[in-house]
Amino acid sequence: MLTDAACRNAACPPEKTRIRLADAGGLYLEVTAGSKRWFVKYRHGGKEKRLALGPYPLTSLKDARAGRDAARKTRGEGIDPVQARRVTKATNRAASGVTFETVARELFETKASGWSATYAARWLERMDKDLFPHIGGLPLRDITAPLLLDTLRRVERRGAMETAHTLRQTAGQVFRYGIQTGRCDRNPAPDLQGALKPLKVRHMPALLEPAQVGELMRNIDGYSGQPTTRAALLLSALTFQRPGNVRAMEWAEVDLTAAMWTIPSAKMKRTVHGKTNGRPHLVPLAPQALTALEEIRPLTGHGIYVFPALTGGAKCMSENTVRVALRRMGYANDDMTAHGFRAMARTLMVENLPDVSADVIEAQLAHGKSGPLGAAYDRAEFMQQRRALMSRWADYLDRLRDGAEIIQMPERAA
C-alpha cells in the first residue's frame, strides 16, 4: 500500500525510463523523469487494459483510490471504464455544442451573408449585450418560457421595450434553428406572446391636413437657406422617396429628357439578395420636379450628387440637413420629419386624389407587394399610371401652395 510520503518522494532512477509503484486493486503510480501519473489496470473482455486517473499531486492518493473504486463499480455493471469515459467525453462535447450561445452563433454564421451589414451587426450586438450573459451558457433544451421571460424583463426594466420585443423574436430564430438541427424539441418564444409590456408604436411625424401641407409648400417656396437644401425639400415632397435615396440622388441616375429618376437596386431598402438581384426603382419626374433639378444643375451638375454635402467633398448631403431646415421653418420633431413626406403623400393621395389605385401608390412608394402574387407585380407594370400620379400629385401640391379652395372629399365606404 502506498502512502502520501512515498508518492511525494518517489523518483525514477537515471538508468530507467519509468517505474511503477503499486497500491492495491490494480492501482499504481507511474513515475518518469518528468512526471507522476496514476493508472488502474483491469481486465475486460479477456484483455488487460488500463485507465488513466490523472497526474500526481493534482490527483492525490485518496482521489486515485476513489477513481479506482468507481472504475471497479463500472466494470461490475458490465461496462468497460475506458469506453464509458469516451462516451462521457463525447456527451460533454455534444452538450457544449447545444448551448444557446453556440447555436445562436452558428445561426449567425449561416444567415449573416444574406443580411445587410447593419442588421447583422445589430443582431449580434443585442445578443452579446442582453441574452448571452444570462442564458448563453445554458443548453437550448433547458431554456423554458419563464426563464426566457425573466431574461427579457431585465431589458424591459431598463426601458428598452422595443429591444425586449425584438429579442423575443431573435431568440425564436435561434430555437427554430435548434429544432431544425436537432438541438432542441420546442421553441418557447411564441409562448411569451402578450407576456411583455405592449409596445407603443410611434409613427413618423407628418403633416396630414391639406391646409397644413399648403403652408409647408409655401414655406419651402420661400425658404431662404441654401438653394440645394430648398431643392431637397421640394424634391422630397414631389417624389416622396425615402430620405436616404433623396439625399444620395446622383446626376447619373436622372434622365431629364425622359423625366425619370432610376434608383439602383443596391440603394433600395431590400435584403442583400434583393439589392443584388432586384430591379431598379423607377421614379417618374413631374414637370415641377424637372424644373427644380434644372435650377440647381448649374450649382451641382459638375459633381456626382444632386445634393452634395454643404461642407464640400465627395459626399452627399447630411441626413440632418433636411431636418434642420424643417426646424428653421418652425416644424418641431413632433410635427414633421424628412420621412414624413412619404406618409404625407400617401395619406393625401388616398383621401384627396380620387380614382388612384392603392397598388399604384404602393408601387411608387417602393413598398413590397404582399399576397399570392408577391413580387410578380413588377413596378414597371404601372408606369403609365405612375407617371400620371406624379403629375397629379405635383399639381395638387401647387394648388395647396397657392391657397386653392380645399374640398373635403366624402369618406369612402368601409
Secondary structure, DSSP 8 states (H G I E B T S, - for coil): ---HHHHHH----TT-SEEEEE-STTEEEEEESS-EEEEEEEEETTEEEEEEEEETTTS-HHHHHHHHHHHHHHHHTT--HHHHHHHHHHHHHHHHTTBHHHHHHHHHHHHGGGS-HHHHHHHHHHIIIIIHHHHTTSBGGG--HHHHHHHHHHHHHTT-HHHHHHHHHHHHHHHHHHHHTTS-S---GGGGTTTS------------SHHHHHHHHHHHHT--S-HHHHHHHHHHHHH---HHHHHT-BGGGEETTTTEEEE-GGGSS--HHHHHHS--EEEE--HHHHHHHHHHHHHHTTSSBSSB-TT-SS-B--HHHHHHHHHHTT--TTT--STHHHHHHHHHHHHHSTT--HHHHHHHHT----SSSGGGS-GGGGHHHHHHHHHHHHHHHHHHHTT-----------
